[in-house]
Amino acid sequence: MEAINLLILDECHHAVKKHPYSLVMSEFYHTTPKEKRPSVFGMTASPVNLKGSVSSQVDCAIKIRNLESKLDSIVCTIKDRKELEKHVPMPSEVVVEYDKAASLCYLHEQIKQMEVEVEEAAKSSSRRSKWQFMGARDAGAKEELRQVYGVSERTESDGAANLIQKLRAVNYALGELGQWCAFKVAQSFLAALQNDERANYQLDVKFQESYLSKVVSLLKCQLSEGAVSDKNTDIDDLENGAAQSVSEHEEMEEGELPDSHVVSGGEHVDVIIGAAVADGKVTPKVQALIKILLKYQHTEDFRAIIFVERVVSALVLPKVFAELPSLNFVKCASLIGHNNSQEMRTHQMQDTISKFRDGRVTLLVATSVAEEGLDIRQCNVVIRFDLAKTVLAYIQSRGRARKPGSDYILMVERYWLSQF
């Protein structure tokens, strides 16, 4: 520390608990004599890390004082935002409403039933010896059995937890994004397993593959542009047909699509993807996102970030955009973090960011990994497909819209907006 004159900490609100910032200050800075310590300059959009428990102004004040103590600094901010707005461009905030998705209950229930079957199969396999069912008498027979029968010592129970996680990801995509998106998620999981060199001899991989094959067959469908009316169907007939269908299915839950998938008009007459919404292949939320993007098709040097909560959404939404000719002006990529089963390596993340910076990629679908530290001055649109869970996430993601005249778009389900 004696050799440092100025210590600069970007996103200094992270200086808590076991974060490297906190450890540097505790183990090196505060153990150095005061006269030999460097000056500290911390920068952050919010001095309070709101991912912790903050319920009042008193809590905020305590956390700010703790941060000041940790960094041996004083928190300073502006009194008049007008001065700031003269020099720092602030995006225009827009709220876009979308309708609640119809529930594909019959598909959800079948996938949930598979989860139950997986759990039962896992319990059954864990109770028996991994080799007893093959007639193995001693450990020396393992390699011979692997070669003869094409199995390893791993059983169904070893792959059950991972498979259940995948089934839940598919079910999430089904509810939030639609059947086609869920189909693509399941298909990508299955392809990854089939490309796994262990698939030929490890039971846990074969076990996952068998169930994911069933899910892919269950959800398989096509996505194409067009409105319901483009299918030579009159809207009035659709409404009458939907009413008749619902009356024939009195036990059907509210919002559930009938087996015929035919529902009333409204947003389904949208010429871009109305028919797909009517069929449940994509949700009204995805439709609203597509409409937002279409408004920028003639925007010069368009550069946008879509923030989503789940990795599965970040991976599948670019596939939706690629299927629609109307969005051929978009060059899309995903940006996700390290701490998940579908992780991106650091060099892959840096390559994606570099392409976004120079325009080879014009649209990023990103998780929270892009909320802070991503400085792309050309970015002129930020869309919160999933709303921020904390004030900090809201502030950080809004700050990604760096170009003057930018838009910050919040997508909100119409029902929830009506509650406030």
N, C-alpha and C positions, 0 to 999 in steps of 0.2 A: 504493500500500500504506500510505502514511503516514496516509491518511484512514480506514483500517479498524482497528477495535479487536479484533474477533473474526471469524475466518474459519471458517465451518462447512462441512464437506465430507461430504455423505451418500454412502454406499456408497464410502467412501474407498479401498477396495482397488483401485479403478480407476486410482489415481495411479501408473501405470507407462507406460513407453515414450512414445508420442505422444498419450496421452489428454489432454484439456483440463486435467484436474486436475494432471497431471504438468507440463504446459507452464506453467500459472499459477505453480506452485511454483518451477520452474526459471528462468523468464524474468522473474518479477516479485518473488516472495517472497525467494528466496535472493540476489537482486541488490540488495536493500534493506538498508541498515545494520541490524544486529541491534537496536539500541535503538529503531528505528522500525517494526519488524515487528509485525504483529498476532498475537494468540494464535491457535492453530489447534486446532479441535475436530473430529476425524474420527469418523464412525460407520460401523460395518459389522458384519455377522453373522460375517464371516470375514476376518481381516486378510491372508490369503493368497489371491491370485487363482489358484485351482487349475486354470485353463484352460492355464496354462503347464506347464513340466516340473517336477513336484514328486514325488520318489520316496522321500524319507526325512524323518525329523525334522530332520536337518541342513539339508536344502533348505528346509524350512519356517522354520527359525530364520534362515537367510540372508535369505529373502524378507521376514520380519518386520522384521529389522534394516534392510533396504533401505527399507522403507516408513516406518519411524521416521525414517530419515535424510532421506527425501524430504519428509516432512511436518513435520520438525523437532519431533517429538512422541514420546511414550512410549506403547506399547500397554498398556492396562489392561483387565483382565477380572475376573470374580468367581471366588472360590475355592469357594464353596458354592452349587450350583444351587438348593437348597431355598429359599433366600431369594428368588431370582429367580422361581421357580414360584409363590410366594405372590402376586406382583403381575402377572406376565405369564402369561396362559393358554397352556398347551401342548396341542397336539392329541393325541388318542389315535392311535397308529400301528397300522394294520391291513394285513396282507398278504393279498391275494386271488389265488388260483391260477387259471390257465386252461390248457386243453389246447392242444397244438400243432395248428396249422391243417393240414388236408389240402391237398396241393399240386395245383393245377390246371395240371399240367405242359403239357398240350396247348395251353392258352391262353398260358402264359408263353412257350413256344417260338415260337408264331406272332408274338407281339409282338416278341420278340428278332430273329426273321427279318426283320421290317419294319425294325428298326434297321439291319441289315446292308444291306438294299436302299436305305435312305435314304443311308447312307454311300457306296455305290457310285454312286448317282445324283448325289450332290454332287460326287464326284471327276470324274465324266464331264462335268458341266456346267461345272466350273471349268477343265477343260482346253481347252474350246472358247471361242471369242470369244462374248461375250454377244449380239452382234448378227449374227455371221456366219451363224448358222443361220436368220436371217430374211432374209438376202440384203442386209443393209444395207451400203452402200459407204462411207458417211461418217457422221460424227457428226451432221450436220444432219438425217439421216433418223430420228433417235430419236423425236422428238415425233410425226412422221407415223406411224411404226410403232405407237406407243402408242395413237394414236387409231384406226388402221385395224384392228390386230390385237388390241388390248386387252391389251398387255403393257408392262412397263417394263424397264429395263435390269437389274433384279435377277433372279437365276436361282435354281435349286434349291439351289445351294450356300450361298446367303445365308440360307436358312431351315433348313438341315439341322441345325445345332448346336442350335437352339431346338427343333426337332421331336424330335430324339433325347432331349433333356432331358424333353420332355413324355411321350414313350413310356416312359421309365424311371420317371417319376412314376406313370404308369398301372400299370406292372408292379409297382411298390412297393405301390400300393394293392391290387392283386390279391392279393399274397402276405400282406400284413399285415391287410387289412380285408375282402377278399372280392370276388367278381365284381361284385355290384351297386354297390359303392363305386367300383370301378375304372371301371365303365360311367359312373357319374355324373361322375367326374373327366374322362374322355375327352369326354363330352358337353359339359361346361363349357368345355373347351379349344376344341372345335369351334364352339360358340356364339360364343365371343369372336372367333374368326377370321371367322365369317360376318357378324358385326356390324362388322368392320373395313372402313372405306371403301376400303382398298387392295385388297380381295379381288377386285375386278373386273378389275384390270389388272396386279397384281404377281405374277410367277411364283412367288416364294418363298412367298407367302401361299396361292396356289392349290395349290402343292406340299404344304404342310402340311395343308391342308384335305382333299386327296384321301386321305392316309394316315389322318388322324383319323376320317374317315368310315368307313373300313374297320374301324378299331378299335371304333367305336361299334356297328357292325353285328355285329361278332364278340362283343362283351360284352353286348349288349342283353338285359335280363331285368327281371323285376318283383320287388318286395319286399313281402311281406305277413306279417301275424302268423299264428301257428299252429304246432302241433307236427306231426311226421311222422305220429303216430297220428291226427291230425285229417284226414288225407288218405285215410281208410278203409284204412289199411295196418297190418297187425298187426306188432308189433315183432319177433316171432319170425321172421316171413316176411322182414322187412328184413334180419335177421342172416343168414338162410340165403341170401337173394338176394345180399347183399354178398359172402359167402364164395364163392358160385358165380361171381359176376362176376369176382372177383379171380383165381380159378383159370383163368378163360378169358383173362385178360390177364397171363400169367406174366411178360411183359417190363415190366409196369407197375412204376414205382419205388415204394419204400415211402412210404406217406402220400398217394399220388396217388388222386384220386377216379376211379372208373370212369366211362365215358361216360354211364351211366344216372344218375349222381349219387346212387345209393342207398347209404347206409352204415348202420352199426349204430345201435342205440338210444342209451342214455346221455343225454348232454346234448341230444340231438335231440328228446326227448319234452317239452322245455320248451315250454309252451303259448304263450309270447310270440313266440319266434322260432326254435324248434327246427327247423322244416322248412327255413328259410332257411340254417341252419348245415349241415344235412344236404346241401343242394344246393350248398354252397360260395358262396352269395350273400353271406354274411357269415361271418367267422371266429369261432371260440370266444372269441377275445379281445374282439371287439366284443360278443358275447353276454354275456360276464362283465361288461362295462361297463354294459350295459343292466340287468342284474340288480342291480348296485350302485345305479344311479339309482332303480330301483323301490323300494328299501328306504327311500327318503326322500320318497316321494310324499305322506306325511301329516305330514312335518316342517314345523312352522310357520316361516315366513320362510326357506325353503330358499334357499341361495345357494352355488353350487359353481363350482370351476375345474377343468377337466381339462387337464393338461399333456401335450402331444404333441411329438415330435421334429421332424416334418416339417410344412411348410405345407399340403401336400396333405391330411393327416389333419385338420388344423384346419378346412379348408374343407368336407370331405365328411361328417364325423361329424354335424354339425347336420342335414344332409339325411336321414341315417338316422333320427335321432330324430323328425324331422317326419313320417316315413312310418308311425310306429307309434302308434296310438291310445292305447296304454297309457302313453305318455310325454307325453300332452297337458298334463300339469301343468308341463312344462318349457318355459321360454321361452329359447331358445338363440341364441347368436351366436358368431362367430369373432373372435379377436384375434390378429393377426399383425403382424410388423414391417415395416420399409421396404425392407430389402435383399433383395428377391426379386421375381420377375416378377409375383406376385399381391399386390403390396404394398398396405397400407392407408395412406392419407394421415393426417397427424397429427390433423386435425379429425375424421376418421372414428374413429380410435382413441379420442380423447377423448369422442366421442359414445357409443361403445359402453361405455366405462368408466362414464360418467355414468348410462347406463341400467341397468347392473349395480348401481351404488351405490343407486339409488332403487327397484329391484325390477322395472323394465320388462323387464329381462333377468335371468333367475335362474341361467343356466348359461353359462359361458364355456369355449370350447374354444380353448386358447391355446398358442402356442409359447413359447420362452424369454423373449420380450419381456415377459411378465407375471411373471417370477420375482422381479424386484426393483423396488422403487419403487411397487408397487401396494398401497395401504393401504385395504382395504375391510373395515371392522370387522364388517360383517354376514356375511362369508364364513365358513361353518361346515363346508364339505367341500372338501378338495383331493384330487384323484385323479391319480396319476402313471400315465397310460396307457402312456407310455414312460418307463422309469426314467431318473433323472438320470445324466448322464455324469461329473459331478464332485461332490465333497463340497459345494462352494460352491453348485451348482445345487440339490442336495438341501436344504441349509439354507435357501436363499432361498425355494424353492417351499413348503417346510413352513411358513415364516413367513407365507404368505398366509392360512392358516387362523387367523383372528384372534379369532373369537368363542369365548367359554368353552364347553367341551364339544364342540369341533370334532373332526372326523376327518381324518386324513391317510392315504390309502389307496395302497398300492403294489401294482401289478399285475405278477405274475411268472409266466412260463411254468412249468408244473409240472415239466418236464424239468430246467430249470436249477436250480430250487429243490432238487431231489433230489440235485444234485451237491455241495451244501454240507452 
